[in-house]
Amino acid sequence: MAKPAALTPDICVIGAGGNGIALATAAAAFGVSVVLVEREVLGGSPAPLATKALVEAAASAQAAREAGRLGLKTTDAQVSPAQLHDHIQRALAAEAANHAEERLTALGITIIRGEARFVSRSTVNVDGQPIKARRFVIATGARSPKPDLPGLDTVPLLHEEDISGLTRLPERPIILGSGATGAALAQALQRLGSKATLVAPEGLLAEHDAEAAMLVRRRLLREGLTLHDKVEPIRAERSRSGLRLVLAGGAGETVVEGSHLLLAAPQRPEIAALDLDLGGIRHDSSGVLVDKALRTSNRRVYALGGCAGGPATAVADRAGEDHVGLVLRNILFRQPTRIDPAKDPRVAWCQPEIAAIGLSEAAARAKAGTVQVLRWPFAEMGGSRAAGESEGFVKLVTDKKGRILGVTIVGEGAGELIAPWCVAAKAGLTIADMAGVVMPALSRSDASRRAALSFHVPSTNSARLRRLIGFLRRFG
């Protein structure tokens, strides 16, 4: 049988997750020939969107329970697992419509199904089909690896990817994960009627500001969640009611019992099957090594999103979306571009939400030495008190000149409130610039302006400034 002729597109995108499809469709819109390679389902993992849908449903249930604080009499929210499943599926179906094969084909994109492997610096082979593209883009993403835990194969096990298909909620889930996903899933399941336990070996939300993480800890415990942090799981055992997870910590061994073990571990780049060495592409445990233009050691090849390592190692869930535009500008228009991970927002979708950009307070002190920390609590905002949600704060970290080093917001809607600071970081604005921005009255966003204004408070005690004001007063 004759071998198929090599495909010779302008761009070959390896991986048809959200980022890969976004890059392919944008390139095709400019009339560029594109081949898109995917070994599994188009659109990538449904887990992040399914988790967000679950979290939003749980937040609504909790709001109904707490409505009494606002003078409303309500009964306890009744959860229908079947309708909850339908809610998640509707969210996924709307997203899947944008990733349909028919739509992508209609845009002129050639879709190849199979496992992509580099066979040389200029060629990728997909199950016998050679592809010789002018440029390759690796967008294979990342996945949570299965932990090396004795007894794991013997117990009822769930992954984040399983959330979208659940028609019954686990009765007593044990969530294993220290990061934002683990905290959000554990809280959501607890709010929806499960008796959840969260095991956070590295500490709860260690990647976020310590003060913000403490507020989340208090809320989780107040809502009845069982939390074990800074303990190491050493084995899992099958039990009559589900499983036992044995933890080792400073106080010795602890046994936690549950119905299911839900894994929410940090993700690792999905690059093992690509044969990168044959393509002359350097890589390590962080992913495909790229420079600040997202180009690999093979100048024909780029990498983006969760599979990109080195300076592009993702600290934010949505960093890959920014990568798409950078790669396109580089490939199509030869514009010099550079990534800046410090400008990627990080969000924990638990409640209170945490949103951050740039350095945390601790990281800024370690890196920049002398810094100024500006803080404004939502308890001081009339709009927050009116909504009955005054927990949390805006924290700004600056240098002496007012340059913004980092922003952390913890509280209701933090994921939306961080948006102006994303613009500020992109535009290189200072604290003084942000202090001059008018925010809506009685809005939570006004806490950001007030925090920025506090940068000028020390100057009110300046003797020289007071003398100047006194001099000007003489002229009316």
N, C-alpha and C positions, 0 to 999 in steps of 0.2 A: 504494500500500500504506500502510495507516494506521501511524503511528508508535506504538511500544509505550508503554503508560502508565508513568509514572515510578514507580520503587520508592521507598518511603518508610520505610526501617528506622530504628530507633533509632541503630544504629552501622553504618557501612560501613567495612570493613577492606580496604585496598588492599595486596595482597601476601600470598600464602598460604605463606610460609616457616614455619619453626618458631615464630617470635614471633607472626606474624599468626594462625596457627592457634591458638596458646595463648590469645591474647586473645579470639578469636572463640568458642572453646569455653567459656571461663570466663564470658563475657558471656551466652552462650546458656543456661548452667546457671542463671543468675539470672532466666531468662524474658524476656530482652531480645531483641528482633528484630535479627538480624544478617545483613548481606550481605557475603560474602567474594569479592573479585575477584582472579583470578589469570590471567596470560597464558600461563604455561608449566605446569610440573608442580607438583602440590600437595606441600608439604613442603619446597620450596626445594632448594638445591644439596646433593647427597650428599657433596661434597668433604670437609668437616671430619671427618665420621664415617668415611669411607673412609680418609682419611689416618691417623686414630687407630688404625683396625684394622690398617693396614699397619705402623705404628710398633710396636704391641704384638706383632705376629707377628715383626718384626725383633728386638725385645728378647728374645723367647723363644729365637730362633736364637743370639743373642749369649750368652745365659746358658748355653746348652748348650756353646758353645765354651769358656767361661771356668769351667766347673764344676770343672776341675782344681784351682783355687785352694782348693776346699773338700774336696779329697781324693777326688773322683769321677772315674772314667775314662770318658770319652765319646768318641764319634766326632764328626767335624765335622757340623754340622746340614746335612741335605740339603733344599733348597728345591724344592717342587713348585709351579710357577706356577699350575697348574690348581686345586690345592687351596687355594692362597693366594687366588685369585680367588673360590672358593666361600666361604671364610671371610669375606671382605669383603662378599659378597652376602648372607650370612646376617645379618650385623650390620645391613645396610641394610634388609633385608626386615622385620626385627622393628620397626625404626623406622617404616617406611612404613605398617605396619598401623595406627598411631595417626593417620595422615594420610589414610586412605582416604576417598574421596568419599562412599561409602555411610555410613560412620560419622558424618561431619560433617553429612550430610543428615538422618540419623536424630536428630541433636541439635537439629534445627530451623534449621540454618544454610542460607541460600540461597547457592548458589555460582554466580557469573557468570564465564564464561571470556572473556577478551579484554583489550585494552589500555585501561587507565583514563586518562582525561584530564579535567582540570578545565575546565569551560566557564563557570563563574561561581563566586562565593564560596560558593554553597550547592548546587551541582550538579556531579556527575561523570557523564561519558558513557562507556559501555563499548561500543564498536562499535555505536552507535545506541541503546543502552538507557540512558535517563537514570536517575540515582539521586539522590534528594534526601533525604539522611540528616540526622538531628539532629546527629550528630557523625561526623567522618571520622577514621580513623587510618591514616597512611601507614606501611607496614611492608615496603617494597620491598627492603630490604637493600642490600648492596654487592657489587661484583664487581671482579675484578682486570682492569684495562684492558690492552689489547694495547700493549706498549711501542713507541715510535717508533724502531725499530731498522732501519737499511737492511739489506735481504737477508732479513728475517725470514720473508717469504712463500715463500722458496725452500728452506727447511731443514725437516727432520722436527721437528715441533712438538708438544709435549704441554702440557696445562693441568692444574691440580690436579683439575679435574672429571673428567679422563680416568682417574684412578687407579682408580676403581671398576670400570672396564670392561677393565682390562689382563689379558690371558691370557698374556702373555709380558713379562718384565721387560726394560727397555732395557739393552743391554749396557754402554754408556758414556755415561750421561746427564750433561748439564751442567745443573745446577739454578741458575736465575737468581733470586736473592732474598736480601735481607739479614735478613729477620725470622725469627720462630720457625718458620713453616711451611717456609721454605726449608731451615733447618738440620735440622728433623725429617725431612723427605722425603729429603734428601741422605744423612743418617746411616742411615735405614731401608733405602734402596736399596743402600748400600754393604754393610750387614750381610746383605742377602739375596742377595749375589753379584754385584751390578753393580759396575763400576769408576766411581765417581761423582766428579764435580767440582762444587764449590759456588762460585759467583761472587756475592759480597756487595758491591755497589757502595758502600753506605753504611757498611760495616763490619759484622762479625758480631754480631747481636743487640744493636744499638746502643740499643734501647729498654729494655734490662735493665741491671742493675747490672754495672759493668765487671769487677769481681772474679769475679762469677758467670759472665759471658760468657767470661772467660779459662779457667775450668775446662772449659767446654764445648769451647772451641777445642783445648785439650790432648787431650781425649778424641777429638775428631774426627780429629785428626792421628795420634793413637796407633792408631786403627782403620784407617788407610790412606787416609782421604779426602783428596783434593786440594782446597786452599782458596786462593781468590784474593779478597782483600777490599780495599776502598777503591781499586778500579779501575773504570773506566767502559767498558762494552761499546760499541764504536763501529760494528761491522757484523758481520753473520753471512754466511757463505759456504757454499754447498753443496760437499760433497766426495764422493769416491767411497765413503767409508765412513760418510758421514753429514753432518757439518758441521764448519766451523771458526768459532770465535767470537774476534774480534779485540778485545783489551782494551787500554785506554790507562791508564797509571799514571805514577808518578814516575820509573820506570826505563825509560820508553818503551813501545812496543807489545809485547804478548804474545799469542801465538796458542794457543788451547785447542781441542783436537779431541775430538769425541764422536760418539755415534750419534744422540742426540736432544737437543733443547733443551726443558727443562721449566720453565715459567714459574710462579714463586711470588711475584709482585709484590704490594705492598700493595694493598688493595682501595679502591675509590672508590664513593661513594653511587650507587645506581641510580635516578636521578630525572629523567633527561633527557626522557623521553616523557610526563611528567605534566602539562605545561603549567601549572606552578605559578603563573606570573604571572597567568593568568586567574582563578586562585582566590584572588588576593591573598595569596600565601604567599611570604615572603622565603626566599632560598636563596643559597648560594655554594659554593665548591669543597669545603667540609667537609660539605655536605649541606643538608637542610631546617633552617633556623634555628629553634630552639626556645628557650623560656625554661627555667628549672629545674623547671617543672612539665610539661615536654615539650609545651607548647602553642605553636603557630606564631603568626605575625602575623595569621592568620585564626583568631579565637577558637573557631570550630567545628571546627578541624582540629588533630590531634596527630600527632607523628611519633616513632618509636622505633627502637631497634636501629641497624644499620649505616648507615641512610639519614639518621639524625638528626645535625645539626651544631650549631655553636655550643658552648654548655656541655655538650652531650650527645655531642660527638665521641667515638666509641668508642676507649678505650685497652685494652679487654679484649674477648676474643672473645664472652663470654657476657653482656655488659652489657645487651643487649636483653631478657634474661629478667627482670631486675629491673625494666626499664621497663614490662613488661606489667602487673605489679601496680600500679605507680604510676599508670598511665593509667586502669586500671579503677577504682581508688579515687577518682580525680578525676572521671571521667565518671558513675559509678553512685552514688557516695555523697557527692560534693562535698567530699571530704576534701582539705585542702591538703597537697600532697606536693611534695617537692623531691629532685631527683637529686643524688648526690654521687659523681662519677666516682672520687674517691680511695678509695672503699670497694669498687670493683670489682677482683677479683683478675685478674692477668695470668699466663698459664702458657705456657711453652715446653715442648713435649712431647718434645724431644730428650733424650738421656741424657748426663750427669746432667740431670734436669729442673730448670727454674727456675720458681719461683712467687713472685709479689710482690704486695703491696698497698700503696697509698699511694706515698710518695716514695722514690726511690732515695737512696743516700747523697749522691751528687753534687748531685741536685736539692734535697735537704733543706738542704745547706750553702749552696747558692745562695739559697734562699728564706728559711730561718729563721736563718741565721747560725750561732750557737753551738749545736751539737747534741752529743749523746752517742751513740756507736756501740757497741753491745753485740754480741758475736760469740761463737758457740760452735760448734766444729768437730765433725762427726760422728765424727772419729777419736777423740774423747774419750768416745764412748758405747759401752759394752760390747755392747749389742744390735747396733749397726752393725758392730762388728768381728766379732761372731759370724756375721753374715750375709755377711761378706766385702765389704761395701759401705760403706766409711768415708769416701769422698770427699765433700766438700761441707761446708756450714755453715749455721747460722741467723744472720742479721744483723738486728738491730733498731736503728732510728734513733729517738731520742726528743729532746724538748726538756729543759730543766733540771728541769722539774717532773714528768718521767716520762710526759708525754703522748706517745702513739705517733704518729710521723710517717710511718713506713714500715717494712715488713718484707720481707726477701728471704730465700728458702730455696732453696738449690741442693743437689741430691742425690737419691738414690733415693726416689721417692714424694713429691717436693716438692709436687705438685699436690694431694695429700691432706693433707699436713702443714700447708698454709696455712689449712685450714678453721677452726681455733680463732681465728686472727687475723682472719678475716673476721667472726666473731661479735664479737670484741673491738672491731673498728672500728665495727660496727653499733651496739653497745651503749655505745660511748664509754668503754670500760675503759682503765685505765692500765697501765703496766708493773708497778706494785705489785700490781694485781689479778691479772695473769697469773702473777706469781711465786708467788702463793698457790694456783694451780690444781694439783691432784695429777694427774700423768700416769702412765700404766702403767709399771711397772718394766721395764727393758731394752728400751724402745721408742725409736724415733727421735724421737717427739713430745716426749720428755723433754728433748731438746736445746733446745726452745723455752723450757721452764721454767727451765733452767739459764742460758740467755742472759738471761732476764728477771731472775733472781736476781742476776746480776752487776751490775745497776744499783745495788745496795746496797753493793757492795764498797768504794767510796771512803769511805762513812760509817764503816767499821771503823777507819779511821785518825783519826777525829775525836777530839780531846782531850777535848771536853765529854762525848761518849758514853762514852769510857773512864772518865772520872771518875764518871759516873752508875753504870756497871756496878760500879765499885769500891765505891761507896757502898752499893748494894743488896746486895753480897756480905756486908757486915757483918751483915745480918739473916738470913743463912743461905740 
